[in-house]
Amino acid sequence: MGTARIRRIVTPCWRPSSRNETENNSSKNGDSNGRVDGLMWYKDCGRHVNGEFSMAVVQANNLLEDQSQLESGSMSSFEDDGPQGTFVGIYDGHGGPEAARFVNDHLFNNIKRFTSEHHGMSEEVIKKAFLETEEEFLSVVQEQWVKKPLLASVGSCCLIGIICNGVVYVANAGDSRAVLGRLHNKAHKEIKAIQLSSEHNASMESVRHELRSSHPHDPHIVILKHRVWRVKGIIQVSRSIGDAYLKRAEFNKEPLLAKFRVSEPFEKPILKAEPTISVQKHHPDDQFIIFASDGLWEHLTNQEAVEIVYNYPRNGIARRLVKAALCEAAKKREMRYSDLKKIERGVRRHFHDDITVIVLYLD
């Protein structure tokens, strides 16, 4: 895939702020300072109100299904009257890029609106913003139902992080992951990985138990298919924004293609959009947070990732993490990283998924 085409995917998602970068920064999958290397886009270093950041994206699918953003500045709709903070979003699309793009364009604005209405950041604000974004997307699916029924089969995992007033909020619906690097032993300079996000993948026994408990009359709510646990034998994640055909029965019928439909009728939504949320105060030993789509964590453990970030320079660290994951993906296929880089988008999906990484330093 040529550089020009990557720029067409990435650059329209960038909304530059009119303010100084350290005051109010908005980064959505790219900017004029970002660089392209084959199927990878990266911004090696930038500033946010709480420190520095680094981000990188590598494409594997025919269309980039990952979307991401970093917003820094006012967390309120009233630019001069809200709390200052940093917002990170990782949106891992599936079935197509449309849901992830929609979330990229709407979720943060909903966060700001509810922060203004509730006069501050809270778990309730985040939950309302997720559910509002879900309803807005399902409304689009309904409006386009006759012309674009495939929109009903598109969804996105959603991971966000908010640092505001010394508090770290992490919300997740899906299987992206946020991992904190905390200094564990100052004398020996040891770093400890602490996972901040809860995941919703049917490969986890706790998730299967949750699904069976909430759907006690459906013996097929989770099915082991081709050695992979899937919800209704279709999808691995139990929470997402979108996937309308698994949320509302009205979309589980024609004109949606039969291969996307669930055979048994249902009244209760099969998937949920509500995120799990963790809240904790920023600890003096907290060094950084890695936010990444599932594509990274398929190849790196939490501890491996935080040790890479801790032991190497900040500049270009997100790109270094992506390269480490790609090297592992190549090794699993008994090939070299340099050979993997030559494989085109689409075909590349057989080796790894789209990968998005944002490293947020906490200064």
Secondary structure, DSSP 4 states (H G I P E B T S, - for coil): --HHHHHHHHGGG----SS-TTTSEEESS--TT-EEETTEEEEEEEEETTEEEEEEEE--SSS--EEEEEEEEESSSSTTTS-EEEEEEEEEEESSSHHHHHHHHHHHHHHHHHHHHTTS--HHHHHHHHHHHHHHHHHHHHHTTTT-GGGGG-EEEEEEEEEETTEEEEEEESS-EEEEEEEEETTTTEEEEEE-----BTTSHHHHHHHHHH-TT-TTSEEEETTEEEETTTBSBSB-EE-GGGT-GGGSSTTS-GGGS-SS--SS-SSB-PPEEEEEEPPTTEEEEEEE-HHHHTT--HHHHHHHHHHS-STTHHHHHHHHHHHHHHHHTT--HHHHTTSPTTGGGGT---EEEEEEE--
